[in-house]
Amino acid sequence: MNSELGVPAPLATIAVTSQGVRRDVPGQAAHNRSLGFTDEQWDTFAQNADWVAAYCRERGYTPVFHNESGGNVEAPWELEEVLRRTSFELCLDTGHLLVGGGEPVVVSTANMRSGSRIST
């Protein structure tokens, strides 16, 4: 809480931009995992993401990850990897999730059952 104003602390919203072929085929990674990161790329992503998260927290911000259509993290399985490999909460964009091949109600319900890390 921002005690002076009585409002929640600001969120630092982190996303992965569209790159290469992913920009041209939004939503396809839901059915074609070869479009996603390799294990080595996921390891690098997670290491960098946690560095960014720590940097934000040290400055009083809550880091959240935001999914983007046509980016390297858009399919439901990719969002699960972000939550599994990082300490981020998810700032879920339901429209981008739909384009990415996911069902917002299913993803939200699953997260609520498993100890939600979806930021509200």
MOPAC internal coordinates of N, CA, C and O (Angstrom, degrees):
PM7 1SCF
backbone

  N    0.0000 0     0.00 0     0.00 0    0    0    0
  C    1.4549 1     0.00 0     0.00 0    1    0    0
  C    1.5232 1   110.27 1     0.00 0    2    1    0
  O    1.2310 1   120.83 1   -40.12 1    3    2    1
  N    1.2903 1   116.02 1   139.88 1    3    2    1
  C    1.4486 1   120.93 1   171.67 1    5    3    2
  C    1.5288 1   105.41 1   -84.73 1    6    5    3
  O    1.2310 1   121.02 1   -83.52 1    7    6    5
  N    1.3193 1   115.65 1    96.48 1    7    6    5
  C    1.4603 1   121.01 1  -170.65 1    9    7    6
  C    1.5197 1   113.37 1   -60.33 1   10    9    7
  O    1.2310 1   120.07 1   149.41 1   11   10    9
  N    1.3120 1   117.48 1   -30.59 1   11   10    9
  C    1.4648 1   119.46 1  -179.13 1   13   11   10
  C    1.5197 1   112.32 1   -69.53 1   14   13   11
  O    1.2310 1   120.63 1   145.95 1   15   14   13
  N    1.3258 1   116.40 1   -34.05 1   15   14   13
  C    1.4598 1   120.44 1  -177.13 1   17   15   14
  C    1.5230 1   113.48 1  -105.19 1   18   17   15
  O    1.2310 1   120.34 1   166.75 1   19   18   17
  N    1.3408 1   116.96 1   -13.25 1   19   18   17
  C    1.4520 1   120.23 1  -178.82 1   21   19   18
  C    1.5174 1   113.22 1    72.76 1   22   21   19
  O    1.2310 1   120.42 1  -153.69 1   23   22   21
  N    1.3119 1   116.81 1    26.31 1   23   22   21
  C    1.4679 1   121.12 1   179.31 1   25   23   22
  C    1.5285 1   109.04 1  -122.52 1   26   25   23
  O    1.2310 1   120.19 1   -19.32 1   27   26   25
  N    1.3353 1   117.24 1   160.68 1   27   26   25
  C    1.4731 1   119.39 1   178.33 1   29   27   26
  C    1.5250 1   111.33 1   -60.54 1   30   29   27
  O    1.2310 1   121.55 1   -26.74 1   31   30   29
  N    1.3195 1   114.64 1   153.26 1   31   30   29
  C    1.4658 1   120.57 1   176.67 1   33   31   30
  C    1.5315 1   109.51 1   -62.82 1   34   33   31
  O    1.2310 1   120.39 1   -27.62 1   35   34   33
  N    1.3254 1   116.86 1   152.38 1   35   34   33
  C    1.4678 1   119.92 1  -179.20 1   37   35   34
  C    1.5283 1   111.39 1   -66.37 1   38   37   35
  O    1.2310 1   120.94 1   -28.27 1   39   38   37
  N    1.3307 1   115.81 1   151.73 1   39   38   37
  C    1.4568 1   122.48 1   176.70 1   41   39   38
  C    1.5207 1   109.08 1  -103.26 1   42   41   39
  O    1.2310 1   120.79 1   -41.34 1   43   42   41
  N    1.3072 1   116.09 1   138.66 1   43   42   41
  C    1.4603 1   121.30 1   172.67 1   45   43   42
  C    1.5264 1   105.91 1   -98.44 1   46   45   43
  O    1.2310 1   120.60 1   -67.37 1   47   46   45
  N    1.3201 1   116.46 1   112.63 1   47   46   45
  C    1.4619 1   121.60 1  -175.18 1   49   47   46
  C    1.5167 1   110.33 1   -93.93 1   50   49   47
  O    1.2310 1   121.00 1   -58.77 1   51   50   49
  N    1.3337 1   115.69 1   121.23 1   51   50   49
  C    1.4564 1   123.31 1  -176.49 1   53   51   50
  C    1.5324 1   107.91 1  -112.32 1   54   53   51
  O    1.2310 1   120.19 1   -41.61 1   55   54   53
  N    1.3293 1   117.24 1   138.39 1   55   54   53
  C    1.4672 1   121.87 1   177.58 1   57   55   54
  C    1.5207 1   109.17 1  -142.99 1   58   57   55
  O    1.2310 1   121.02 1   -14.89 1   59   58   57
  N    1.3191 1   115.65 1   165.11 1   59   58   57
  C    1.4622 1   122.31 1   174.88 1   61   59   58
  C    1.5239 1   106.46 1  -106.36 1   62   61   59
  O    1.2310 1   120.59 1   -51.57 1   63   62   61
  N    1.3160 1   116.48 1   128.43 1   63   62   61
  C    1.4600 1   120.31 1  -178.16 1   65   63   62
  C    1.5225 1   111.63 1   -76.63 1   66   65   63
  O    1.2310 1   121.26 1   -17.01 1   67   66   65
  N    1.3156 1   115.20 1   162.99 1   67   66   65
  C    1.4620 1   121.38 1   175.90 1   69   67   66
  C    1.5119 1   109.79 1   -68.68 1   70   69   67
  O    1.2310 1   121.24 1   -44.34 1   71   70   69
  N    1.3162 1   115.23 1   135.66 1   71   70   69
  C    1.4583 1   119.97 1   179.92 1   73   71   70
  C    1.5216 1   110.15 1  -140.24 1   74   73   71
  O    1.2310 1   120.84 1   -40.89 1   75   74   73
  N    1.3238 1   116.01 1   139.11 1   75   74   73
  C    1.4555 1   122.48 1   172.01 1   77   75   74
  C    1.5114 1   114.40 1    50.08 1   78   77   75
  O    1.2310 1   121.48 1    47.14 1   79   78   77
  N    1.3192 1   114.77 1  -132.86 1   79   78   77
  C    1.4575 1   121.29 1  -173.43 1   81   79   78
  C    1.5259 1   112.39 1   -63.33 1   82   81   79
  O    1.2310 1   119.61 1   150.22 1   83   82   81
  N    1.3115 1   118.35 1   -29.78 1   83   82   81
  C    1.4653 1   120.56 1  -178.63 1   85   83   82
  C    1.5234 1   112.01 1   -61.10 1   86   85   83
  O    1.2310 1   120.51 1   146.72 1   87   86   85
  N    1.3116 1   116.63 1   -33.28 1   87   86   85
  C    1.4636 1   120.76 1   179.27 1   89   87   86
  C    1.5248 1   110.31 1   -64.31 1   90   89   87
  O    1.2310 1   120.68 1   148.66 1   91   90   89
  N    1.3352 1   116.30 1   -31.34 1   91   90   89
  C    1.4597 1   121.60 1  -175.46 1   93   91   90
  C    1.5225 1   114.01 1   -88.02 1   94   93   91
  O    1.2310 1   120.05 1   166.78 1   95   94   93
  N    1.3226 1   117.51 1   -13.22 1   95   94   93
  C    1.4680 1   120.81 1  -176.51 1   97   95   94
  C    1.5286 1   111.70 1  -133.55 1   98   97   95
  O    1.2310 1   119.70 1  -123.71 1   99   98   97
  N    1.3295 1   118.18 1    56.29 1   99   98   97
  C    1.4666 1   118.56 1  -178.30 1  101   99   98
  C    1.5293 1   111.02 1   -58.35 1  102  101   99
  O    1.2310 1   121.62 1   -41.15 1  103  102  101
  N    1.3119 1   114.51 1   138.85 1  103  102  101
  C    1.4601 1   120.86 1   176.92 1  105  103  102
  C    1.5112 1   115.08 1    87.94 1  106  105  103
  O    1.2310 1   119.43 1   168.02 1  107  106  105
  N    1.3053 1   118.69 1   -11.98 1  107  106  105
  C    1.4665 1   120.68 1  -174.75 1  109  107  106
  C    1.5251 1   113.55 1   -76.37 1  110  109  107
  O    1.2310 1   119.60 1   156.78 1  111  110  109
  N    1.3096 1   118.37 1   -23.22 1  111  110  109
  C    1.4728 1   120.73 1  -178.55 1  113  111  110
  C    1.5237 1   111.89 1   -67.31 1  114  113  111
  O    1.2310 1   119.98 1   161.83 1  115  114  113
  N    1.3163 1   117.64 1   -18.17 1  115  114  113
  C    1.4629 1   119.92 1   177.34 1  117  115  114
  C    1.5254 1   110.60 1   -62.96 1  118  117  115
  O    1.2310 1   120.75 1   151.11 1  119  118  117
  N    1.3327 1   116.16 1   -28.89 1  119  118  117
  C    1.4705 1   121.12 1  -177.69 1  121  119  118
  C    1.5237 1   112.96 1  -114.58 1  122  121  119
  O    1.2310 1   120.56 1   170.56 1  123  122  121
  N    1.3364 1   116.53 1    -9.44 1  123  122  121
  C    1.4632 1   121.06 1  -177.40 1  125  123  122
  C    1.5284 1   108.74 1  -133.76 1  126  125  123
  O    1.2310 1   120.80 1   -92.68 1  127  126  125
  N    1.3138 1   116.08 1    87.32 1  127  126  125
  C    1.4632 1   120.97 1  -175.85 1  129  127  126
  C    1.5151 1   113.44 1   -64.90 1  130  129  127
  O    1.2310 1   119.87 1   165.09 1  131  130  129
  N    1.3228 1   117.86 1   -14.91 1  131  130  129
  C    1.4647 1   119.33 1   177.98 1  133  131  130
  C    1.5260 1   111.47 1   -66.77 1  134  133  131
  O    1.2310 1   120.28 1   164.60 1  135  134  133
  N    1.3323 1   117.08 1   -15.40 1  135  134  133
  C    1.4648 1   121.21 1   176.26 1  137  135  134
  C    1.5272 1   111.80 1   -78.33 1  138  137  135
  O    1.2310 1   120.65 1   164.79 1  139  138  137
  N    1.3288 1   116.35 1   -15.21 1  139  138  137
  C    1.4580 1   121.05 1  -176.86 1  141  139  138
  C    1.5096 1   112.90 1   -84.58 1  142  141  139
  O    1.2310 1   121.66 1    -1.65 1  143  142  141
  N    1.3359 1   114.42 1   178.35 1  143  142  141
  C    1.4532 1   121.53 1   177.03 1  145  143  142
  C    1.5333 1   110.62 1   -62.56 1  146  145  143
  O    1.2310 1   120.88 1   -30.13 1  147  146  145
  N    1.3139 1   115.92 1   149.87 1  147  146  145
  C    1.4619 1   121.57 1   168.53 1  149  147  146
  C    1.5245 1   107.44 1   -77.68 1  150  149  147
  O    1.2310 1   120.30 1   -10.37 1  151  150  149
  N    1.3325 1   117.03 1   169.63 1  151  150  149
  C    1.4713 1   119.55 1   177.09 1  153  151  150
  C    1.5251 1   110.96 1   -58.32 1  154  153  151
  O    1.2310 1   120.36 1   139.70 1  155  154  153
  N    1.3244 1   116.92 1   -40.30 1  155  154  153
  C    1.4671 1   120.24 1   179.11 1  157  155  154
  C    1.5243 1   111.07 1   -64.21 1  158  157  155
  O    1.2310 1   120.35 1   139.28 1  159  158  157
  N    1.3232 1   116.93 1   -40.72 1  159  158  157
  C    1.4675 1   120.56 1   178.02 1  161  159  158
  C    1.5291 1   110.68 1   -66.92 1  162  161  159
  O    1.2310 1   119.93 1   142.26 1  163  162  161
  N    1.3383 1   117.73 1   -37.74 1  163  162  161
  C    1.4610 1   120.25 1   176.68 1  165  163  162
  C    1.5255 1   110.43 1   -63.64 1  166  165  163
  O    1.2310 1   120.54 1   139.19 1  167  166  165
  N    1.3314 1   116.58 1   -40.81 1  167  166  165
  C    1.4656 1   120.02 1   178.24 1  169  167  166
  C    1.5254 1   110.63 1   -60.53 1  170  169  167
  O    1.2310 1   120.65 1   135.20 1  171  170  169
  N    1.3251 1   116.37 1   -44.80 1  171  170  169
  C    1.4717 1   121.05 1   179.12 1  173  171  170
  C    1.5209 1   110.49 1   -64.61 1  174  173  171
  O    1.2310 1   120.88 1   135.20 1  175  174  173
  N    1.3347 1   115.93 1   -44.80 1  175  174  173
  C    1.4663 1   120.60 1   178.02 1  177  175  174
  C    1.5229 1   110.11 1   -56.69 1  178  177  175
  O    1.2310 1   120.60 1   130.41 1  179  178  177
  N    1.3419 1   116.46 1   -49.59 1  179  178  177
  C    1.4655 1   120.49 1  -176.50 1  181  179  178
  C    1.5251 1   111.60 1   -63.44 1  182  181  179
  O    1.2310 1   120.30 1   138.62 1  183  182  181
  N    1.3103 1   117.03 1   -41.38 1  183  182  181
  C    1.4658 1   120.57 1   178.71 1  185  183  182
  C    1.5246 1   110.54 1   -62.13 1  186  185  183
  O    1.2310 1   120.58 1   133.11 1  187  186  185
  N    1.3149 1   116.50 1   -46.89 1  187  186  185
  C    1.4720 1   120.44 1   179.36 1  189  187  186
  C    1.5225 1   111.49 1   -67.21 1  190  189  187
  O    1.2310 1   120.56 1   140.10 1  191  190  189
  N    1.3199 1   116.54 1   -39.90 1  191  190  189
  C    1.4704 1   120.45 1  -179.45 1  193  191  190
  C    1.5224 1   110.72 1   -63.59 1  194  193  191
  O    1.2310 1   120.34 1   137.55 1  195  194  193
  N    1.3161 1   116.96 1   -42.45 1  195  194  193
  C    1.4670 1   119.02 1   179.59 1  197  195  194
  C    1.5253 1   111.78 1   -69.12 1  198  197  195
  O    1.2310 1   119.82 1   149.19 1  199  198  197
  N    1.3184 1   117.95 1   -30.81 1  199  198  197
  C    1.4675 1   120.58 1   173.76 1  201  199  198
  C    1.5305 1   109.30 1   -64.05 1  202  201  199
  O    1.2310 1   120.59 1   134.62 1  203  202  201
  N    1.3427 1   116.49 1   -45.38 1  203  202  201
  C    1.4678 1   120.76 1   178.66 1  205  203  202
  C    1.5290 1   110.02 1   -62.57 1  206  205  203
  O    1.2310 1   120.31 1   137.41 1  207  206  205
  N    1.3353 1   117.02 1   -42.59 1  207  206  205
  C    1.4641 1   120.94 1  -179.86 1  209  207  206
  C    1.5272 1   110.98 1   -60.98 1  210  209  207
  O    1.2310 1   120.66 1   135.49 1  211  210  209
  N    1.3165 1   116.34 1   -44.51 1  211  210  209
  C    1.4734 1   119.92 1   179.12 1  213  211  210
  C    1.5252 1   110.89 1   -63.28 1  214  213  211
  O    1.2310 1   120.43 1   138.05 1  215  214  213
  N    1.3103 1   116.78 1   -41.95 1  215  214  213
  C    1.4656 1   122.36 1   178.37 1  217  215  214
  C    1.5348 1   109.85 1   -58.58 1  218  217  215
  O    1.2310 1   120.67 1   135.37 1  219  218  217
  N    1.3348 1   116.32 1   -44.63 1  219  218  217
  C    1.4724 1   120.48 1   179.42 1  221  219  218
  C    1.5203 1   111.23 1   -64.41 1  222  221  219
  O    1.2310 1   120.56 1   133.17 1  223  222  221
  N    1.3184 1   116.53 1   -46.83 1  223  222  221
  C    1.4708 1   120.93 1  -177.70 1  225  223  222
  C    1.5278 1   111.62 1   -62.31 1  226  225  223
  O    1.2310 1   120.69 1   141.38 1  227  226  225
  N    1.3412 1   116.30 1   -38.62 1  227  226  225
  C    1.4661 1   120.01 1   178.57 1  229  227  226
  C    1.5235 1   111.55 1   -60.47 1  230  229  227
  O    1.2310 1   120.31 1   156.70 1  231  230  229
  N    1.3047 1   117.01 1   -23.30 1  231  230  229
  C    1.4587 1   122.04 1  -178.24 1  233  231  230
  C    1.5282 1   112.72 1  -103.54 1  234  233  231
  O    1.2310 1   120.59 1  -171.14 1  235  234  233
  N    1.3266 1   116.47 1     8.86 1  235  234  233
  C    1.4582 1   120.55 1   174.82 1  237  235  234
  C    1.5158 1   115.42 1    88.33 1  238  237  235
  O    1.2310 1   119.96 1  -168.48 1  239  238  237
  N    1.3240 1   117.68 1    11.52 1  239  238  237
  C    1.4637 1   121.38 1   178.72 1  241  239  238
  C    1.5201 1   110.49 1  -102.64 1  242  241  239
  O    1.2310 1   120.64 1   -32.17 1  243  242  241
  N    1.3060 1   116.38 1   147.83 1  243  242  241
  C    1.4529 1   121.73 1   173.45 1  245  243  242
  C    1.5234 1   107.63 1   -95.29 1  246  245  243
  O    1.2310 1   119.86 1   -62.62 1  247  246  245
  N    1.3378 1   117.87 1   117.38 1  247  246  245
  C    1.4609 1   119.57 1  -179.76 1  249  247  246
  C    1.5283 1   111.26 1   -80.77 1  250  249  247
  O    1.2310 1   120.58 1   -44.32 1  251  250  249
  N    1.3166 1   116.51 1   135.68 1  251  250  249
  C    1.4612 1   122.28 1   174.86 1  253  251  250
  C    1.5288 1   108.30 1  -131.43 1  254  253  251
  O    1.2310 1   120.89 1   -30.66 1  255  254  253
  N    1.3217 1   115.90 1   149.34 1  255  254  253
  C    1.4539 1   120.82 1   178.11 1  257  255  254
  C    1.5228 1   109.08 1  -100.20 1  258  257  255
  O    1.2310 1   120.63 1   -46.12 1  259  258  257
  N    1.3286 1   116.40 1   133.88 1  259  258  257
  C    1.4617 1   123.13 1  -178.84 1  261  259  258
  C    1.5219 1   109.16 1  -114.97 1  262  261  259
  O    1.2310 1   120.56 1   -55.38 1  263  262  261
  N    1.3232 1   116.53 1   124.62 1  263  262  261
  C    1.4574 1   121.27 1   178.55 1  265  263  262
  C    1.5334 1   111.28 1   -78.85 1  266  265  263
  O    1.2310 1   121.27 1   -38.26 1  267  266  265
  N    1.3317 1   115.17 1   141.74 1  267  266  265
  C    1.4724 1   122.05 1  -179.02 1  269  267  266
  C    1.5248 1   110.36 1  -127.42 1  270  269  267
  O    1.2310 1   120.30 1   -40.72 1  271  270  269
  N    1.3107 1   117.02 1   139.28 1  271  270  269
  C    1.4614 1   121.37 1   175.24 1  273  271  270
  C    1.5185 1   110.03 1   -67.22 1  274  273  271
  O    1.2310 1   120.95 1   -41.55 1  275  274  273
  N    1.3350 1   115.78 1   138.45 1  275  274  273
  C    1.4512 1   120.31 1   177.96 1  277  275  274
  C    1.5056 1   113.84 1    76.43 1  278  277  275
  O    1.2310 1   120.33 1  -175.30 1  279  278  277
  N    1.3196 1   116.97 1     4.70 1  279  278  277
  C    1.4596 1   120.98 1   177.65 1  281  279  278
  C    1.5151 1   110.32 1   -94.62 1  282  281  279
  O    1.2310 1   120.78 1     0.51 1  283  282  281
  N    1.3053 1   116.11 1  -179.49 1  283  282  281
  C    1.4572 1   120.06 1  -178.84 1  285  283  282
  C    1.5207 1   113.52 1   -81.87 1  286  285  283
  O    1.2310 1   120.34 1  -179.55 1  287  286  285
  N    1.3128 1   116.95 1     0.45 1  287  286  285
  C    1.4684 1   121.36 1   172.92 1  289  287  286
  C    1.5221 1   106.76 1  -138.76 1  290  289  287
  O    1.2310 1   121.24 1   -83.34 1  291  290  289
  N    1.3457 1   115.23 1    96.66 1  291  290  289
  C    1.4617 1   119.20 1   179.48 1  293  291  290
  C    1.5218 1   112.53 1  -140.95 1  294  293  291
  O    1.2310 1   119.70 1   148.23 1  295  294  293
  N    1.3218 1   118.18 1   -31.77 1  295  294  293
  C    1.4614 1   121.69 1  -177.97 1  297  295  294
  C    1.5295 1   110.14 1   -74.75 1  298  297  295
  O    1.2310 1   120.31 1   -26.99 1  299  298  297
  N    1.3249 1   117.01 1   153.01 1  299  298  297
  C    1.4645 1   119.39 1   179.58 1  301  299  298
  C    1.5301 1   113.17 1   -53.48 1  302  301  299
  O    1.2310 1   119.53 1   138.51 1  303  302  301
  N    1.3154 1   118.49 1   -41.49 1  303  302  301
  C    1.4708 1   120.25 1  -179.31 1  305  303  302
  C    1.5231 1   110.97 1   -64.88 1  306  305  303
  O    1.2310 1   120.35 1   149.28 1  307  306  305
  N    1.3407 1   116.93 1   -30.72 1  307  306  305
  C    1.4606 1   120.08 1   178.29 1  309  307  306
  C    1.5278 1   110.89 1   -73.02 1  310  309  307
  O    1.2310 1   120.39 1   142.16 1  311  310  309
  N    1.3269 1   116.86 1   -37.84 1  311  310  309
  C    1.4682 1   119.76 1   175.96 1  313  311  310
  C    1.5271 1   110.24 1   -64.40 1  314  313  311
  O    1.2310 1   120.38 1   142.24 1  315  314  313
  N    1.3311 1   116.89 1   -37.76 1  315  314  313
  C    1.4620 1   120.40 1   175.89 1  317  315  314
  C    1.5256 1   110.83 1   -61.68 1  318  317  315
  O    1.2310 1   120.26 1   140.93 1  319  318  317
  N    1.3236 1   117.11 1   -39.07 1  319  318  317
  C    1.4666 1   120.58 1   177.55 1  321  319  318
  C    1.5264 1   111.01 1   -63.63 1  322  321  319
  O    1.2310 1   120.23 1   137.98 1  323  322  321
  N    1.3323 1   117.16 1   -42.02 1  323  322  321
  C    1.4724 1   120.05 1   177.70 1  325  323  322
  C    1.5190 1   109.73 1   -58.70 1  326  325  323
  O    1.2310 1   120.29 1   133.31 1  327  326  325
  N    1.3246 1   117.05 1   -46.69 1  327  326  325
  C    1.4610 1   120.29 1  -178.80 1  329  327  326
  C    1.5271 1   111.28 1   -68.24 1  330  329  327
  O    1.2310 1   119.97 1   145.74 1  331  330  329
  N    1.3111 1   117.67 1   -34.26 1  331  330  329
  C    1.4613 1   121.16 1  -179.12 1  333  331  330
  C    1.5203 1   111.66 1   -73.23 1  334  333  331
  O    1.2310 1   120.33 1   142.72 1  335  334  333
  N    1.3305 1   116.98 1   -37.28 1  335  334  333
  C    1.4619 1   120.89 1  -171.08 1  337  335  334
  C    1.5280 1   114.79 1   -97.97 1  338  337  335
  O    1.2310 1   120.06 1   168.28 1  339  338  337
  N    1.3265 1   117.49 1   -11.72 1  339  338  337
  C    1.4596 1   120.07 1  -176.03 1  341  339  338
  C    1.5251 1   110.89 1  -128.21 1  342  341  339
  O    1.2310 1   121.28 1    -4.82 1  343  342  341
  N    1.3229 1   115.16 1   175.18 1  343  342  341
  C    1.4600 1   121.10 1   177.31 1  345  343  342
  C    1.5295 1   111.97 1   -99.67 1  346  345  343
  O    1.2310 1   120.32 1  -172.64 1  347  346  345
  N    1.3280 1   116.99 1     7.36 1  347  346  345
  C    1.4584 1   120.84 1  -179.08 1  349  347  346
  C    1.5219 1   112.56 1   -67.65 1  350  349  347
  O    1.2310 1   121.49 1   -32.23 1  351  350  349
  N    1.3261 1   114.76 1   147.77 1  351  350  349
  C    1.4513 1   120.54 1   160.53 1  353  351  350
  C    1.5182 1   105.76 1   -86.12 1  354  353  351
  O    1.2310 1   120.37 1   -14.79 1  355  354  353
  N    1.3103 1   116.90 1   165.21 1  355  354  353
  C    1.4577 1   121.51 1  -178.24 1  357  355  354
  C    1.5250 1   109.91 1  -107.55 1  358  357  355
  O    1.2310 1   120.89 1   -55.17 1  359  358  357
  N    1.3200 1   115.90 1   124.83 1  359  358  357
  C    1.4637 1   122.06 1   171.10 1  361  359  358
  C    1.5275 1   104.83 1   -94.17 1  362  361  359
  O    1.2310 1   120.75 1   -94.14 1  363  362  361
  N    1.3217 1   116.17 1    85.86 1  363  362  361
  C    1.4583 1   122.87 1  -169.21 1  365  363  362
  C    1.5279 1   112.14 1   -72.75 1  366  365  363
  O    1.2310 1   121.12 1   -59.55 1  367  366  365
  N    1.3291 1   115.46 1   120.45 1  367  366  365
  C    1.4609 1   121.92 1   172.70 1  369  367  366
  C    1.5214 1   106.58 1   -95.62 1  370  369  367
  O    1.2310 1   120.66 1   -74.03 1  371  370  369
  N    1.3232 1   116.35 1   105.97 1  371  370  369
  C    1.4614 1   120.31 1  -173.85 1  373  371  370
  C    1.5259 1   112.81 1   -66.47 1  374  373  371
  O    1.2310 1   119.73 1   146.85 1  375  374  373
  N    1.3166 1   118.12 1   -33.15 1  375  374  373
  C    1.4669 1   120.60 1   177.22 1  377  375  374
  C    1.5145 1   111.05 1   -66.27 1  378  377  375
  O    1.2310 1   120.55 1   135.39 1  379  378  377
  N    1.3274 1   116.55 1   -44.61 1  379  378  377
  C    1.4647 1   120.06 1   178.36 1  381  379  378
  C    1.5234 1   110.65 1   -67.37 1  382  381  379
  O    1.2310 1   120.09 1   146.98 1  383  382  381
  N    1.3267 1   117.43 1   -33.02 1  383  382  381
  C    1.4594 1   120.73 1   176.57 1  385  383  382
  C    1.5238 1   110.24 1   -63.91 1  386  385  383
  O    1.2310 1   120.04 1   137.39 1  387  386  385
  N    1.3200 1   117.52 1   -42.61 1  387  386  385
  C    1.4665 1   120.55 1   177.28 1  389  387  386
  C    1.5241 1   111.34 1   -59.64 1  390  389  387
  O    1.2310 1   120.23 1   132.88 1  391  390  389
  N    1.3166 1   117.17 1   -47.12 1  391  390  389
  C    1.4623 1   121.17 1   178.25 1  393  391  390
  C    1.5292 1   109.85 1   -62.00 1  394  393  391
  O    1.2310 1   120.49 1   144.59 1  395  394  393
  N    1.3248 1   116.67 1   -35.41 1  395  394  393
  C    1.4581 1   122.25 1  -179.32 1  397  395  394
  C    1.5199 1   114.02 1   -76.76 1  398  397  395
  O    1.2310 1   120.16 1  -178.73 1  399  398  397
  N    1.3346 1   117.29 1     1.27 1  399  398  397
  C    1.4589 1   120.94 1   175.99 1  401  399  398
  C    1.5115 1   114.95 1    96.19 1  402  401  399
  O    1.2310 1   120.08 1  -165.93 1  403  402  401
  N    1.3145 1   117.46 1    14.07 1  403  402  401
  C    1.4618 1   120.38 1  -178.20 1  405  403  402
  C    1.5162 1   112.94 1  -111.14 1  406  405  403
  O    1.2310 1   121.55 1   -15.51 1  407  406  405
  N    1.3085 1   114.63 1   164.49 1  407  406  405
  C    1.4547 1   123.26 1   175.65 1  409  407  406
  C    1.5262 1   108.50 1  -109.07 1  410  409  407
  O    1.2310 1   119.76 1   -67.76 1  411  410  409
  N    1.3323 1   118.06 1   112.24 1  411  410  409
  C    1.4678 1   120.45 1  -176.23 1  413  411  410
  C    1.5175 1   114.77 1   -53.75 1  414  413  411
  O    1.2310 1   119.43 1   139.13 1  415  414  413
  N    1.3320 1   118.70 1   -40.87 1  415  414  413
  C    1.4624 1   120.56 1  -178.32 1  417  415  414
  C    1.5207 1   109.95 1   -66.50 1  418  417  415
  O    1.2310 1   120.34 1   138.65 1  419  418  417
  N    1.3282 1   116.96 1   -41.35 1  419  418  417
  C    1.4690 1   121.05 1  -179.99 1  421  419  418
  C    1.5261 1   110.17 1   -64.09 1  422  421  419
  O    1.2310 1   120.33 1   132.54 1  423  422  421
  N    1.3288 1   116.98 1   -47.46 1  423  422  421
  C    1.4666 1   121.01 1  -179.02 1  425  423  422
  C    1.5250 1   110.52 1   -63.84 1  426  425  423
  O    1.2310 1   120.14 1   135.20 1  427  426  425
  N    1.3089 1   117.33 1   -44.80 1  427  426  425
  C    1.4723 1   120.87 1  -179.98 1  429  427  426
  C    1.5232 1   111.42 1   -63.38 1  430  429  427
  O    1.2310 1   120.33 1   135.34 1  431  430  429
  N    1.3227 1   116.97 1   -44.66 1  431  430  429
  C    1.4663 1   121.49 1  -179.53 1  433  431  430
  C    1.5211 1   110.46 1   -63.51 1  434  433  431
  O    1.2310 1   120.39 1   135.74 1  435  434  433
  N    1.3320 1   116.86 1   -44.26 1  435  434  433
  C    1.4670 1   120.59 1   179.19 1  437  435  434
  C    1.5235 1   110.63 1   -61.05 1  438  437  435
  O    1.2310 1   120.08 1   139.46 1  439  438  437
  N    1.3146 1   117.46 1   -40.54 1  439  438  437
  C    1.4635 1   120.97 1   179.90 1  441  439  438
  C    1.5154 1   111.39 1   -68.81 1  442  441  439
  O    1.2310 1   120.01 1   142.83 1  443  442  441
  N    1.3193 1   117.59 1   -37.17 1  443  442  441
  C    1.4580 1   119.90 1   178.90 1  445  443  442
  C    1.5223 1   110.44 1   -64.76 1  446  445  443
  O    1.2310 1   120.52 1   142.22 1  447  446  445
  N    1.3332 1   116.62 1   -37.78 1  447  446  445
  C    1.4640 1   120.51 1  -179.36 1  449  447  446
  C    1.5260 1   111.95 1   -70.46 1  450  449  447
  O    1.2310 1   120.49 1   151.36 1  451  450  449
  N    1.3236 1   116.67 1   -28.64 1  451  450  449
  C    1.4708 1   119.56 1  -173.64 1  453  451  450
  C    1.5224 1   112.68 1  -102.56 1  454  453  451
  O    1.2310 1   119.76 1  -159.77 1  455  454  453
  N    1.3126 1   118.06 1    20.23 1  455  454  453
  C    1.4703 1   119.94 1  -178.82 1  457  455  454
  C    1.5128 1   109.13 1    85.04 1  458  457  455
  O    1.2310 1   120.51 1  -108.45 1  459  458  457
  N    1.2627 1   116.63 1    71.55 1  459  458  457
  C    1.4703 1   124.40 1  -170.59 1  461  459  458
  C    1.5031 1   114.47 1   -45.12 1  462  461  459
  O    1.2310 1   122.02 1   -44.41 1  463  462  461
  N    1.3083 1   113.74 1   135.59 1  463  462  461
  C    1.4644 1   121.27 1   170.09 1  465  463  462
  C    1.5166 1   108.77 1  -120.60 1  466  465  463
  O    1.2310 1   120.75 1  -151.62 1  467  466  465
  N    1.3289 1   116.16 1    28.38 1  467  466  465
  C    1.4543 1   120.87 1   174.23 1  469  467  466
  C    1.5037 1   107.10 1   -92.07 1  470  469  467
  O    1.2310 1   121.04 1   -56.36 1  471  470  469
  N    1.3329 1   115.62 1   123.64 1  471  470  469
  C    1.4526 1   121.10 1  -178.42 1  473  471  470
  C    1.5186 1   110.15 1   -73.43 1  474  473  471
  O    1.2310 1   121.11 1   -40.32 1  475  474  473
  N    1.3285 1   115.47 1   139.68 1  475  474  473
  C    1.4613 1   119.09 1   178.64 1  477  475  474
  C    1.4994 1   110.46 1  -114.45 1  478  477  475
  O    1.2310 1   120.10 1   180.00 1  479  478  477

